[in-house]
């Protein structure tokens, strides 16, 4: 009856955080409307890019770690 816990992927929580960060500009657009000025638009785009780049970096690390094991 002693079932081992499924092995967690490395940086799984960081992966989820990056997905949420990348989704935030879209959520803001639906809840708060369009960006009011150029600075707001740039900020939302940069937040999306940071989230996507973080997600890609985590995925690359996970693939590299999986090949090592």
Helices and strands as residue ranges (DSSP letters): H 12-32, H 38-68
